[in-house]
Amino acid sequence: MPQLLRNVRFVRPMEARRVKQAITAGEGAARVAGRLVIRNSGTEPVIRVMAQSEDEALLASVVDDICEAILA
């Protein structure tokens, strides 16, 4: 199954409302066709966004949306 992992230096923590909304939307989309894992790195100031899905377009879209929310 295709997988995409991005490390995002965070401007906005995962607790920010916009980031939570993007994660919730991504979980809803990924639940149908894959999985989504988002976590803080324990060693550097980054948030790791990993998704798996057979639908590569959905995969890229979900990860992009979450990364944009973190950087915004």
N, C-alpha and C positions, 0 to 999 in steps of 0.2 A: 504494500500500500504506500503511495507517495507520502512523503513527510517533508515539512518545511519548518526550520528552526531559525528564529531571529533573536539576537540579543540587542536590546534597546537601552541605551543610557537614558535613565529616566529624568525627565524634567518634572513630571507630575507623578506622584506615587499611585500605586494601584488602588488606593482607597478613594481617590478623587472620583466625583460623581460621573464625569464624562468617561473615564476609563472603565468604571463599573458597568456603565450602560453598554459600552462597546464589547466588553467581555460577555455580558448577558446575551446580547444579540448574537455574538459569535458562538456561544455555547448552544443556543437554539438551532443555529444553522448546522453546526458540526454534529450535533446529536443525531441528526438524520443519517449522515453519511460518514461519520468518523469520530475523532476525539480531539480534544483541545486541552493543553496543559500550559498554565501560566504561573510563573513563580519568580520570586526574587532570587538573585544569585546570592550565595552565602559568602562569596569571596571578592566581589566587585560591585560597583553601583549600577547594575543592569537588571532589567527584567527579562526573563527568558520566555519567549512566546513560541510554543511548539504546537503544530496541528498535523493531523493525519486525516486523509480522506482520499477516496478513489476519484473524486471530482477535483482535479487540479485547479480549475478556475475558482471553485468555491474555497479551496484551500488558500490560494493567494489572496482572495478578497477578504476572508476572515482575518488572516494574519496582518494584512495591510491596514485594515480598519482599526484593529487593536493597537498596532504600533503607532499609527497616526494619532490616536487618542492619548497615548502615553507621551508623545512628543509635543502635542499641542499645548 
